[in-house]
Amino acid sequence: MVFRILTISSCLLLSAFFVSAQEKNRALTPEQLVDWQRVTQSSISNNGKFVAVKHEPWQGDATVLLFNRSGKELARIIPAGFVKFSTSSDYLLVEKKTPLAEIEALKLKKTKKDKMPLDKLVLVSMDGRQEVLDSIRKSKLSEVSDWMAFHQGDKKDSTLYVRSLDGKMNDSIPAVMDYGFAKEGDVMYFITGGDSLGTKAGLYVYQPKMPKQRLIKEGKGNFKQIAFNKPGDKLTFLYADTLSKDSADSKENKYALYLSVTCDPAKRIVEAGNEAIPEKWIISENGDLRFSENGEFLFFGTSPEPRQRDTTVLDENRPNVQVWSWNESVQYTQQTVDKKENERKTYTAAYHLSSGKVSQLSTLELPYLQLPENGTLALASTSDPYGTERMWTGKSKQDIYIVDIQTGTRTPLLQASEARVRISPAGKYGFWYSAPDSSWFTVDLNSQKIYRLTTPDTFAAWDTDNDVPDYPGSYGSAGWSKDDKSLLLYDRNDIWSFDPTGAGSPINLTVNGKKESLRYQLRPVDKDIKYVKLDEPQLLIGFNEKTKASGFYSANLKKAGIPKALLTSEFKVGFKEKAKDSDAIIYTTETFERYPEIMYSNLRFQNPVQLTSLGNQQDSILWGTAELTSWTSLDGKVLEGVIYKPANFNPNKKYPLIVNFYERNSETLYNYRTPEPHRSTVDYRLYNSNEYIIFNPDIRYEDGYPGESCFNSVMPGIASLIAKGYINEKAIAAQGHSWGGYQVAYLATRTNLFAAIESGAPVVNMFSAYGGIRWGTGLNRSFQYEHGQSRIDGTPWDAPLRYETNSPLFTMDKVNTPILIMHNDADGHVPWYQGIEYFVALKRLQKPVWLLNYTGEPHWPMRMANRIDFQKRMFQFFNHYLKGEAMPKWMKEGVKAVDQPYELGY
């Protein structure tokens, strides 16, 4: 049976792009980008028989579609929110939203928040029935059975309703503040304030199938961090009596840790003052309370007692000053950003469930802790002694210790290490890549014996494409086999098996990656499995370095062998999800021209079924094509890039060209590039449909000369296109944002080829930028220039000429290209005074320049209205200079501050 739940007339289809035949072959406009539908969620039922897909425009109402495995549409819900299958696969739960138009109309009427309509919940049965629950404020679904709980109506009604999804069993519980289900057990907890009919205030457990509730802890105080173990036979929580001003220092007002076993009344097992917890520390409500995977430990958070301000001094009599010190390990600006988090910072302690012993694992001296999935050994670390050098290195060295969870005993492992040590799934080993050594290491956590698995001579573990002035990173790890018997590592192309103790020679499991220019990557399909099953076929994605296509492969990684191709062609593949209880999967294939529709199949990719048809949106649009091209840079490097051509391309015609780039993007040749009101870049579909060619060239950098490297890479690439005869040499523009914004600003000082340039959030003065702050994190920017993307490879005092020659500001007098700058005053990445320096310099020189500042926005505009505005103005800017269209008012006359609230100048 097929049914639809619609809130508006049936003439509303997927989007405005499903249009009549008379509107075919039309060009996109900036305003239309917001209507483009794209898949934002896809889910397959546990039994693999059903698939739910949510698609939505960039702004507007979302649609949820339910399909069976034959591709038949069973249900359609509009407008939709979250979507989730029940564990039995018999039901689909969909949040039914109020239409956006209705919400906006109410907002225009200044409707109060508590008077806004509540969402509904649609229960879709796989046999064709449906039920709508009205005014759902909050709901949760059991992970192991077809039960749900929800609050209904406004906040004044705190009744919790518990019911089976088939509606045959219902219950209600009064005055419930919080509730939640166990992950693997058919049990729920709830907290109630009690009622006049005899229900006591406190924490209860509830078994829906009974239905039955048991009081775990009576009290009207504060319950925090309630957590079941996986099976649901243990429940832990923090509890403190309600705080009062008169007894703020009493033990009754401090949280204690409680444990309930098999639904029996909870016992207090740990409280402040425990001998294992540091003196004047408390059990913190901000910690992460949870059971270990193996069920042996209960982890909880502790912290120093909160500090109290001096209340005998008026605020106006207390100086408001920041003291920045040269020898602080963490820069003050970063301290300010992290202040709120640090005020809530906790330190992990462990309660041993069998012995009842407590051990403090992380401390003020060793604040960072990595707990194992299994085993009794953890890793603790500190970067405090090395914090200052992070300013210029961009990374923190660490002192790392092995910590016994049962006793809290610490054993030194590594000192002043840049490595990020991880723990193997079975908890037997630590493993890490050492960038200075270009090598992989392991350590037996029990014996503390360290093994070097690779050397640069024996295994090429490092990123061979690295072109920043720093040690290259690795290609990563594919995981561990069961019981930590082998570690799987990547080189550029293949997957290798290593004995974690270094015994024997490594084995190339995929054999032919390097020979065939394929890069194999393991794609885990079972979310709950933490290791690689060597005795079962594994799914790989193989990327072809020559063609830029990717495909699905199968490999048994128990021994070496050439992976078996399952699905390969000239496209890009994407894996979405595997059903929990079958080998059914959903996946996508895409090209620049072909939408990534949701496909249904099995792990052998047999008899695929296409479920969605969102590619129909482009049937009425002048689309485009993508093709790979290559050329030689001015410094002799063979480079690649992608040319995006308009529909109905005519090689005998002259087209305007926009050069858009960042670093290297040729590997995205087969990306679909969904139309979007982008926050920082041109939309390729918009410009292609309006008969622009887009060129995205790769750039290879030389340390110390990023600007020159860009010039050497991009300019001969443009020349190679001009030589093909279809580019209008008088209508070439460049556009980039952030690092791309810097590069196009630099090009404007080196060439007059461009008719117009849009430069977003650019650095133009590397001297002032070097000492600037990334306000989003509080970090200073020095590391970017010495070791990172800016690639100067030195400081302003030991390489001043590099800072000068790479800074466009100092050659602004050579700029003859009209410039559009977009830089926002709340930019936390690139200080917006860089955009101001750029604008002021060009204005002083009386060069055509405009600056867009989306006030209050960060590195790029986030509000949809601002993103649409940016796309519209940039489109008008390029249309004027590349197509000769009339200059809009905002470019010709500006928009004065006094007029800005009333007109936009389009």
C-alpha positions in Angstrom: 0.0 0.0 0.0 1.2 3.5 -0.8 0.0 6.4 1.3 1.1 10.1 1.6 0.9 12.5 4.5 0.8 16.0 3.0 0.4 19.3 4.7 0.0 21.3 1.5 -1.5 20.8 -1.9 -0.4 18.0 -4.2 0.9 20.5 -6.7 4.0 20.8 -4.4 6.6 18.3 -5.8 10.2 17.8 -4.8 11.2 21.4 -5.6 10.8 24.3 -7.9 13.1 22.5 -10.3 10.5 20.0 -11.4 9.0 22.3 -14.0 7.0 22.1 -17.2 8.5 21.2 -20.5 8.2 24.8 -21.8 10.8 25.9 -19.2 13.5 23.4 -20.3 17.1 24.4 -21.0 17.1 27.4 -18.7 20.0 28.9 -16.8 20.1 29.0 -13.0 19.9 32.3 -11.0 21.5 32.9 -7.6 18.1 33.0 -6.0 17.2 29.5 -7.3 20.2 27.8 -5.7 18.5 27.7 -2.3 15.7 25.5 -3.7 18.0 22.6 -4.8 17.0 19.3 -3.1 19.8 17.1 -1.8 19.8 13.9 0.4 20.6 14.8 4.0 19.9 11.5 5.6 19.6 7.9 4.5 19.0 4.8 6.6 18.4 1.1 6.1 16.3 -1.0 8.4 18.0 -3.7 10.5 16.5 -6.5 8.4 17.6 -4.8 5.2 14.1 -4.8 3.6 13.4 -1.0 3.9 15.2 2.3 3.2 14.3 5.8 4.4 15.6 8.8 2.6 15.4 12.4 3.8 15.9 15.1 1.2 15.5 18.9 1.5 16.4 22.2 -0.1 19.0 24.5 1.4 16.1 26.4 2.8 12.6 25.0 3.1 10.7 21.9 4.0 12.3 18.4 4.0 10.7 15.3 2.6 11.1 11.7 4.0 10.5 8.8 1.5 10.1 5.2 2.6 11.1 2.5 0.0 11.0 -1.3 0.0 13.9 -3.2 -1.4 12.2 -3.3 -4.8 12.3 0.4 -5.0 8.6 0.9 -4.5 7.7 4.1 -2.6 5.6 3.2 0.5 5.3 6.5 2.2 6.1 10.2 1.8 6.0 12.6 4.7 6.3 16.4 4.2 7.5 18.5 6.1 9.8 16.1 8.0 12.4 16.2 10.7 14.3 13.3 12.1 13.7 9.7 10.8 14.5 6.4 12.6 13.7 2.8 12.1 12.5 0.7 15.0 14.8 -2.2 16.0 12.4 -4.8 14.7 12.3 -3.0 11.3 8.5 -3.0 11.5 8.1 0.7 12.0 9.5 4.0 10.8 9.3 7.0 13.1 9.3 10.4 11.4 9.1 13.8 13.0 6.5 15.8 11.2 7.4 19.5 11.3 5.3 22.6 10.9 5.7 24.0 7.3 8.4 26.7 7.2 6.0 29.2 5.6 3.7 28.8 8.5 6.5 29.2 11.0 7.8 32.4 9.3 4.3 33.8 9.2 3.9 33.3 12.9 7.3 34.9 13.6 6.3 38.0 11.5 3.3 38.2 13.8 5.7 38.2 16.8 4.2 35.0 18.1 5.8 34.0 21.4 7.9 30.9 21.5 5.6 29.0 23.8 2.7 29.7 21.5 4.4 28.2 18.4 3.0 24.9 17.1 4.6 21.7 18.3 5.8 19.0 16.0 4.0 15.7 15.4 5.3 12.2 15.2 4.3 9.8 12.4 4.5 6.1 13.1 4.7 4.3 9.8 4.0 0.6 9.9 5.5 -1.5 7.1 2.2 -3.2 6.4 0.8 0.2 5.3 -0.8 1.6 8.4 0.1 4.9 9.9 -0.6 6.9 13.0 0.1 10.5 13.9 0.8 11.6 17.4 0.1 15.3 18.0 2.1 18.0 19.9 5.2 15.9 20.6 7.7 17.9 22.7 10.4 15.2 23.0 10.6 11.5 22.3 13.0 8.6 22.6 12.9 5.1 21.0 14.1 1.9 22.6 17.2 0.4 21.0 16.2 -3.2 21.5 12.4 -3.3 21.2 9.4 -1.6 19.7 8.7 0.8 22.6 8.9 4.5 22.9 8.5 7.2 25.5 7.5 10.9 24.9 6.4 14.1 26.4 3.3 15.6 24.8 1.9 19.2 24.9 3.5 22.2 26.4 6.1 22.2 29.2 3.4 22.5 31.9 2.4 18.8 31.1 5.3 16.7 32.5 3.5 13.4 32.1 5.6 10.8 30.4 3.8 8.5 28.0 5.2 5.1 27.4 3.7 2.8 24.7 4.4 0.0 22.3 4.6 1.1 18.7 1.7 -1.0 17.8 -0.4 0.9 20.4 -1.5 -2.3 22.2 0.2 -1.3 25.5 0.2 2.2 26.9 1.2 3.7 30.2 1.7 7.2 31.7 3.9 8.4 34.5 3.4 11.8 36.2 5.9 14.6 36.7 8.8 13.2 34.8 11.8 15.4 34.3 14.1 13.0 32.4 14.2 9.5 31.0 16.2 7.2 28.8 16.5 3.6 27.5 19.4 1.2 27.9 21.4 0.5 24.8 21.1 -3.2 24.7 18.5 -3.9 27.5 14.8 -3.6 27.5 14.7 -1.2 30.4 14.2 2.5 30.9 14.9 4.9 33.7 12.9 8.0 34.6 13.2 10.8 37.2 9.9 12.1 38.7 9.1 14.8 41.2 6.3 12.6 42.6 2.6 13.1 42.8 -0.2 13.3 45.3 -1.3 9.7 44.6 1.6 8.1 46.4 4.4 8.1 43.7 7.5 9.2 45.6 10.0 11.6 44.1 13.1 10.0 42.8 14.8 7.8 40.2 13.0 4.7 38.9 13.7 1.9 36.4 10.8 0.8 34.2 10.5 -2.4 32.2 8.0 -1.6 29.4 7.0 -5.2 28.6 5.9 -5.8 32.2 5.0 -2.8 32.7 6.7 -2.4 36.0 8.5 0.4 37.8 11.0 0.1 40.7 12.3 2.9 42.9 16.0 3.0 42.7 16.7 6.2 44.7 14.2 8.3 46.5 14.9 12.0 46.7 14.0 15.5 45.5 17.6 16.5 44.9 19.6 16.6 41.7 20.1 13.5 39.7 22.9 13.8 37.1 24.7 11.6 34.5 22.3 8.7 34.6 23.8 5.7 32.6 23.0 2.1 32.1 25.6 -0.5 31.2 25.0 -2.1 27.8 22.8 -5.0 29.0 20.8 -2.6 31.2 21.2 -4.7 34.4 23.3 -2.0 36.1 22.4 1.7 36.5 24.7 4.4 37.8 24.1 8.1 38.5 25.2 11.1 40.6 23.0 12.5 43.3 23.1 15.5 45.6 20.4 16.9 47.9 19.1 20.2 46.7 21.6 22.9 47.3 20.9 25.5 49.9 22.7 28.7 50.8 22.8 27.8 54.4 24.6 24.5 53.9 26.7 25.1 50.8 29.7 23.4 52.3 28.0 20.3 53.7 28.6 16.9 52.3 24.9 16.5 51.6 25.2 19.2 49.0 28.0 17.4 47.1 27.4 14.8 44.5 28.0 11.2 45.3 28.2 8.2 43.0 25.5 5.6 43.2 25.1 2.1 41.7 22.0 -0.1 41.2 22.4 -3.8 40.3 19.5 -5.8 38.8 17.1 -3.0 39.6 17.7 -3.2 43.3 17.8 0.1 45.3 21.0 2.0 44.6 23.9 2.1 47.0 26.2 5.0 47.5 29.6 3.7 46.3 31.9 6.8 46.1 31.7 10.2 47.6 34.0 13.2 48.1 36.6 12.5 50.7 37.4 9.0 49.4 41.0 8.3 50.0 41.7 7.8 46.3 40.3 11.2 45.3 42.7 14.2 45.9 42.0 16.4 49.0 39.5 19.2 48.4 38.2 17.6 45.2 34.7 16.7 44.5 32.8 14.3 42.2 31.8 16.5 39.3 28.5 16.6 37.6 30.3 17.7 34.4 32.2 14.4 34.0 31.5 11.5 31.7 29.9 8.8 33.7 30.0 5.4 32.0 30.7 1.7 32.2 33.8 0.3 30.5 33.2 -1.9 27.5 34.3 -5.0 29.3 32.0 -4.2 32.3 34.8 -4.2 34.8 35.0 -0.5 35.6 32.8 2.5 36.2 34.4 5.7 35.1 33.4 9.1 36.6 34.7 12.6 36.7 36.3 14.5 39.6 37.6 18.0 39.9 38.9 20.5 42.4 36.2 22.3 44.5 34.8 25.3 42.6 36.5 28.6 43.6 34.5 31.3 45.2 34.7 35.0 44.3 35.3 37.6 47.0 31.9 38.9 47.6 33.1 41.7 50.0 34.3 43.7 47.0 31.9 45.5 44.6 32.4 44.6 41.0 33.0 48.3 40.1 35.9 48.4 42.6 37.6 45.3 41.1 40.0 46.1 38.2 39.1 44.4 35.0 42.5 43.6 33.6 44.2 40.8 31.6 47.8 39.9 32.3 49.6 38.3 29.4 52.9 36.7 30.3 55.8 35.6 28.1 56.3 32.3 29.8 52.7 31.0 30.0 52.4 27.6 28.4 49.0 28.5 27.0 48.5 32.0 25.4 46.0 34.2 27.2 43.8 34.6 24.2 43.5 30.8 24.0 42.8 30.7 27.8 40.0 33.1 27.2 38.4 31.0 24.5 38.8 27.8 26.7 37.8 29.5 29.9 34.2 28.1 30.1 35.4 24.6 29.2 38.2 24.8 31.7 35.8 25.9 34.4 33.9 22.6 33.8 37.0 20.5 33.3 37.0 17.1 35.0 39.5 14.4 35.7 38.7 10.7 35.2 38.5 8.3 38.1 37.6 4.6 38.0 35.5 2.4 40.3 36.4 -1.3 40.2 33.1 -3.1 40.2 34.4 -6.4 41.6 36.6 -5.0 44.4 35.0 -1.7 45.1 38.3 0.1 44.9 38.7 3.6 43.4 41.6 4.9 41.5 42.3 8.5 40.2 43.5 8.1 36.6 43.9 11.7 35.3 45.2 14.6 37.4 46.2 18.2 37.2 49.7 17.0 36.2 48.4 14.5 33.7 45.0 15.9 32.5 44.5 14.0 29.3 43.4 10.4 29.4 42.7 7.8 26.7 40.8 4.8 28.0 40.9 1.4 26.2 38.0 -0.4 24.6 39.2 -3.5 26.5 41.9 -4.2 29.0 43.1 -2.5 32.2 45.8 -0.1 30.9 45.1 3.5 29.8 47.3 6.3 28.6 47.6 9.7 30.3 49.5 12.7 29.0 50.4 16.3 29.5 51.5 19.0 27.0 52.0 21.7 29.6 55.8 21.8 29.5 55.7 22.4 25.8 52.7 24.7 25.3 54.7 27.8 24.4 56.4 26.3 21.4 53.0 25.4 20.0 52.8 29.1 19.0 55.2 28.5 16.2 55.1 24.7 15.6 51.3 24.4 15.5 51.5 21.2 17.5 52.1 20.2 21.1 54.7 17.7 22.4 53.5 15.4 25.1 54.8 13.4 28.0 52.9 10.2 27.9 52.4 7.6 30.7 50.8 4.2 30.9 48.2 4.1 33.7 47.0 1.0 35.5 43.2 1.5 35.7 42.9 -0.8 38.8 45.6 1.0 40.9 46.2 4.4 39.2 49.9 3.5 39.0 51.7 5.4 36.2 54.7 4.3 34.1 56.5 6.8 31.8 56.3 5.8 28.1 57.4 8.8 26.0 58.8 12.2 26.8 58.5 15.3 24.6 56.9 13.3 21.9 54.9 14.7 19.0 53.2 11.3 18.5 49.6 10.7 19.2 49.6 7.3 20.7 46.4 5.2 20.4 45.4 2.0 22.1 44.7 -1.2 20.1 41.1 -2.6 20.3 42.0 -5.5 22.6 44.1 -3.2 24.8 47.4 -5.0 24.4 49.4 -2.4 22.5 49.8 1.3 22.0 50.7 2.4 18.5 51.8 5.6 16.8 53.4 7.2 13.8 56.4 9.3 14.5 56.6 12.1 11.9 60.3 13.1 12.6 61.2 9.4 12.0 58.7 8.8 9.2 58.1 5.5 11.0 55.5 3.4 12.8 56.0 2.2 16.4 54.1 -0.1 18.9 54.5 -0.7 22.6 53.5 -3.7 24.6 51.5 -1.9 27.3 52.2 -4.6 29.9 56.0 -4.9 29.4 56.5 -1.3 28.1 58.7 -2.7 25.4 58.7 -0.5 22.3 58.9 -2.0 18.8 59.9 -0.1 15.7 57.8 -1.6 12.8 59.0 0.5 9.9 61.9 2.7 8.8 62.0 5.0 5.8 64.1 2.4 4.0 61.7 -0.5 4.6 58.2 1.1 4.3 57.1 4.4 2.7 54.6 5.4 5.4 54.8 9.2 4.8 52.5 11.4 2.7 54.5 11.8 -0.5 52.4 14.8 -1.6 53.3 16.8 1.5 54.4 20.3 0.4 54.3 22.3 3.6 57.5 23.1 5.6 57.0 20.4 8.2 57.4 16.6 8.6 54.9 14.8 6.5 52.1 12.8 8.1 51.3 9.2 7.5 48.8 7.5 5.2 47.2 6.0 8.4 46.1 2.7 9.8 43.4 0.4 8.5 42.9 -1.1 11.9 43.8 -4.2 13.9 42.8 -7.8 13.5 41.0 -9.7 16.3 42.9 -10.0 19.6 45.5 -7.5 18.3 47.3 -10.2 16.4 48.3 -7.9 13.5 48.3 -4.2 12.7 47.2 -3.1 9.2 48.9 0.0 7.8 48.6 2.0 4.6 51.3 3.2 2.2 50.2 5.4 -0.6 48.5 2.6 -2.5 48.2 -0.7 -0.5 47.3 -2.2 2.8 50.0 -4.0 4.7 49.9 -6.4 7.6 52.5 -6.1 10.4 53.2 -8.2 13.4 52.9 -5.7 16.3 56.2 -6.9 17.8 58.0 -6.5 14.5 58.5 -10.2 14.0 58.7 -11.3 10.4 58.4 -9.2 7.3 55.3 -7.1 6.5 52.9 -8.5 4.0 51.3 -6.5 1.1 47.8 -7.7 1.4 46.4 -5.9 -1.6 49.3 -6.7 -3.9 48.6 -4.5 -7.0 47.7 -1.0 -5.7 51.0 0.6 -6.7 51.3 -1.3 -10.0 47.7 -0.3 -11.1 47.9 3.3 -9.6 45.1 2.4 -7.2 44.8 3.7 -3.7 43.0 1.1 -1.6 41.1 2.1 1.6 39.3 -0.3 3.9 35.6 0.7 4.4 34.3 -0.9 7.6 30.6 -1.9 7.3 29.8 -3.2 10.8 29.6 -0.2 13.1 29.8 -2.3 16.3 32.9 -4.3 15.3 36.1 -2.6 16.5 38.6 -4.9 14.7 39.1 -6.2 11.1 37.7 -9.6 10.5 40.5 -11.3 8.5 38.5 -14.4 7.9 35.7 -12.6 6.1 35.7 -10.6 2.8 36.3 -6.9 3.5 34.9 -4.0 1.5 37.5 -1.7 0.0 37.3 1.6 -2.0 39.9 1.9 -4.7 40.8 5.3 -6.1 42.4 5.4 -9.6 45.2 8.0 -9.5 45.2 8.3 -13.3 41.5 8.6 -14.1 40.3 10.0 -10.7 37.5 7.4 -10.7 36.8 5.2 -7.7 35.1 1.8 -7.2 34.2 -0.9 -4.7 36.4 -3.9 -4.3 36.4 -7.0 -2.1 39.4 -8.5 -0.4 40.1 -11.3 2.1 42.9 -9.8 4.2 43.9 -13.0 5.8 46.5 -13.4 3.1 47.9 -11.5 0.1 45.8 -11.3 -3.0 44.6 -8.9 -5.7 41.2 -7.4 -4.5 38.2 -8.4 -6.6 36.5 -5.6 -8.4 32.8 -5.4 -7.5 31.6 -2.1 -9.0 34.0 0.0 -11.0 33.5 2.6 -13.8 34.1 6.2 -14.6 32.5 7.6 -11.5 32.9 8.2 -7.8 31.5 5.8 -5.3 30.1 6.4 -1.8 29.2 3.9 0.9 26.2 4.8 3.0 25.2 2.0 5.3 24.9 -1.8 5.8 21.8 -3.4 7.4 22.6 -4.7 10.9 21.1 -8.2 10.3 21.7 -8.8 6.6 24.1 -8.0 3.8 21.8 -5.4 2.3 23.5 -2.0 1.7 22.8 1.5 0.4 25.4 3.4 -1.6 25.9 6.0 -4.3 27.7 6.5 -7.5 28.1 10.0 -9.0 29.8 12.1 -11.7 29.8 15.8 -12.3 26.8 15.2 -14.5 25.0 12.4 -12.6 23.3 12.9 -9.3 24.4 10.6 -6.5 21.1 8.7 -6.2 20.6 6.3 -3.3 21.1 2.7 -4.6 20.1 -0.5 -2.9 22.0 -3.8 -3.2 24.0 -6.3 -1.3 27.7 -6.5 -0.4 28.4 -8.1 -3.8 26.6 -5.3 -5.6 24.2 -7.6 -7.3 20.9 -6.5 -8.8 21.1 -2.9 -7.8 17.9 -0.9 -7.4 17.8 2.9 -7.7 15.6 4.4 -5.0 15.7 8.1 -5.4 15.2 10.3 -8.5 16.6 13.6 -7.4 18.6 13.9 -10.6 15.3 14.8 -12.3 15.9 18.3 -11.0 18.6 19.0 -13.5 16.5 17.9 -16.6 15.3 21.4 -17.1 18.6 23.1 -16.4 21.5 23.9 -18.8 24.0 21.5 -17.2 27.7 21.1 -17.9 30.6 18.7 -18.2 33.9 18.1 -16.5 37.1 17.0 -18.0 40.7 16.5 -16.8 43.5 18.5 -18.4 47.2 18.8 -17.8 50.1 21.3 -18.4 53.6 22.0 -17.3 54.2 24.7 -14.7 56.8 27.5 -15.1 59.1 25.5 -12.8 58.8 22.3 -14.8 56.2 20.3 -12.9 53.5 18.4 -14.7 50.2 19.5 -13.2 46.5 18.6 -13.5 43.3 20.4 -13.2 39.6 20.2 -14.2 37.8 22.2 -16.9 34.0 22.6 -16.3 32.3 23.5 -19.6 28.8 24.7 -20.2 26.1 22.6 -21.8 26.1 22.5 -25.6 29.7 23.6 -25.5 30.9 25.0 -28.9 34.7 24.8 -29.4 34.4 27.6 -32.0 32.8 30.0 -29.5 34.7 32.3 -27.1 33.6 31.8 -23.4 34.3 33.9 -20.3 36.5 32.0 -17.8 36.5 32.0 -14.0 39.6 30.4 -12.4 38.7 29.0 -9.0 41.1 27.0 -6.8 42.5 26.4 -3.4 45.4 23.9 -3.5 44.8 20.6 -5.3 41.3 19.5 -6.5 41.8 17.4 -9.6 40.9 14.3 -7.6 37.4 15.7 -7.3 36.8 15.3 -11.1 33.8 13.0 -10.6 32.3 15.0 -7.7 28.7 15.9 -8.5 28.9 19.5 -7.1 25.4 20.1 -5.9 24.0 23.5 -6.6 24.3 25.6 -3.4 24.2 29.2 -2.2 27.9 28.7 -1.2 29.3 30.7 1.7 32.7 31.2 0.1 33.0 30.1 -3.5 31.4 30.4 -6.9 28.7 27.8 -7.6 29.9 25.8 -10.7 26.4 25.0 -11.8 25.2 28.6 -11.7 28.1 29.8 -13.9 28.1 26.8 -16.2 24.4 27.2 -16.9 25.1 30.9 -17.7 27.8 30.0 -20.3 30.9 30.5 -18.1 33.8 28.0 -18.2 35.3 27.2 -14.7 38.9 26.1 -14.4 40.2 24.5 -11.2 43.9 24.0 -11.4 46.2 22.1 -9.0 49.0 24.0 -7.4 52.4 22.6 -6.2 54.3 24.7 -3.7 57.9 25.4 -2.9 58.7 26.2 0.7 59.2 29.9 1.2 57.5 31.0 -2.0 53.7 30.3 -1.9 52.8 33.3 -4.1 55.3 32.5 -6.8 54.3 28.8 -6.7 50.7 29.8 -7.3 51.8 32.0 -10.2 54.0 29.3 -11.7 51.2 26.8 -11.5 48.1 28.7 -12.5 49.3 31.1 -15.2 50.6 28.4 -17.6 47.4 26.4 -16.9 45.3 29.4 -18.1 47.6 29.8 -21.1 47.0 26.2 -22.0 43.2 26.9 -22.1 43.6 30.0 -24.1 45.6 28.0 -26.6 42.6 25.7 -27.1 40.8 28.7 -28.8 37.6 28.8 -26.8 38.4 31.3 -24.1 37.7 35.0 -24.4 41.0 36.5 -23.3 39.3 39.8 -22.3 36.9 38.0 -20.0 39.0 36.0 -17.5 38.4 36.3 -13.8 39.7 34.6 -10.6 38.0 33.8 -7.4 39.2 32.3 -4.1 38.5 32.3 -0.4 40.9 32.3 2.6 44.0 30.6 1.3 42.5 30.9 -2.2 41.7 34.5 -1.4 45.3 35.2 -0.6 46.5 33.6 -3.8 44.2 35.5 -6.1 45.1 38.7 -4.3 48.8 37.9 -5.0 48.1 37.1 -8.7 46.5 40.6 -9.1 49.9 42.1 -8.3 51.7 40.0 -10.9 49.4 40.1 -13.9 46.8 42.2 -15.7 45.3 39.2 -17.4 42.2 39.1 -15.1 39.2 41.3 -15.9 38.0 40.9 -12.3 38.9 39.1 -9.1 36.8 38.2 -6.0 39.0 37.6 -3.0 37.4 36.3 0.2 38.9 36.6 3.6 42.5 37.1 2.2 45.8 37.7 4.0 47.5 40.5 2.2 50.2 41.5 4.8 52.1 38.5 6.1 54.0 40.6 8.6 50.9 41.7 10.5 49.1 38.3 9.9 52.0 36.4 11.4 51.4 38.1 14.8 47.6 37.9 14.5 45.2 35.8 16.5 42.8 33.1 15.3 40.0 34.4 17.5 37.9 31.2 17.1 40.5 29.3 19.0 42.6 32.0 20.6 45.8 30.6 18.9 48.2 32.9 17.3 48.9 32.5 13.6 52.7 32.1 13.7 52.7 28.3 13.1 50.8 28.8 9.8 53.8 30.7 8.4 56.6 28.7 9.9 55.2 25.2 9.4 51.8 25.3 7.9 49.7 26.3 4.9 51.3 29.8 4.4 54.6 28.0 3.8 57.0 30.8 4.5 59.3 28.4 6.5 60.8 31.1 8.7 60.0 34.1 11.0 59.8 37.8 10.0 63.2 38.4 11.5 65.1 35.6 9.9 63.2 35.6 6.5 61.9 39.2 6.1 62.2 39.2 2.3 59.9 36.2 2.0 57.3 37.9 4.1 57.6 41.0 1.9 57.6 39.4 -1.5 54.7 37.1 -0.6 52.6 39.9 0.7 50.3 41.5 -1.9 50.0 44.7 0.2 53.5 45.9 -0.7 52.8 45.9 -4.5 49.2 47.2 -4.5 50.3 49.9 -6.8 50.7 47.3 -9.6 47.1 46.2 -9.3 45.0 47.1 -12.3 42.2 44.6 -11.8 38.8 45.5 -10.2 38.6 43.7 -6.9 35.6 42.5 -4.9 36.6 41.6 -1.3 34.4 39.7 1.1 35.7 39.8 4.7 33.5 39.6 7.8 34.1 41.4 11.1 33.7 38.3 13.3 36.2 36.2 11.3 37.9 33.8 13.7 40.3 32.4 11.1 41.8 35.3 9.2 41.8 38.7 11.1 39.4 40.9 9.3 41.8 43.8 9.4 43.6 42.0 6.6 40.5 42.7 4.4 40.6 46.3 5.7 44.2 46.7 4.8 43.5 45.4 1.4 40.5 47.7 0.8 42.2 50.8 2.2 45.3 50.4 0.1 43.3 50.0 -3.1 41.0 52.9 -2.2 44.0 55.1 -1.4 45.4 54.2 -4.9 41.9 54.8 -6.4 41.6 51.3 -7.8 38.1 49.9 -8.3 37.4 47.9 -5.1 34.4 46.9 -3.1 34.3 45.2 0.3 31.4 43.1 1.6 31.2 42.7 5.4 28.4 40.5 6.6 28.4 41.9 10.1 28.6 39.5 12.9 29.5 36.6 10.6 32.6 34.5 10.9 35.1 33.4 8.2 32.2 33.1 5.8 28.5 34.0 5.9 26.4 31.4 7.6 23.0 32.9 7.5 21.2 31.7 4.4 20.1 35.3 3.5 23.7 36.4 3.6 24.9 33.5 1.5 22.3 34.2 -1.2 23.2 37.9 -1.1 26.9 37.1 -1.5 26.2 34.8 -4.5 24.0 37.5 -6.1 26.5 40.3 -5.7 29.4 38.2 -6.9 27.4 37.1 -9.9 26.5 40.7 -10.8 30.2 41.7 -10.3 31.5 39.0 -12.7 28.6 39.6 -15.2 29.5 43.3 -15.4 33.2 42.8 -16.0 33.1 39.6 -18.0 29.9 40.0 -19.9 29.5 43.7 -20.1 26.2 43.8 -18.2 25.1 47.0 -16.5 26.7 47.8 -13.2 24.3 47.4 -10.3 23.6 50.3 -8.0 25.7 48.9 -5.1 28.7 48.9 -7.4 28.0 52.2 -9.1 26.8 54.3 -6.2 27.3 52.2 -3.1 24.8 51.6 -0.3 25.2 54.3 2.4 24.9 53.3 6.0 21.8 55.5 6.5 20.2 53.6 3.5 21.3 50.1 4.3 18.2 49.2 6.4 15.9 50.1 3.6 17.6 49.0 0.3 20.2 46.5 -0.9 21.4 48.2 -4.1 20.7 45.3 -6.4 
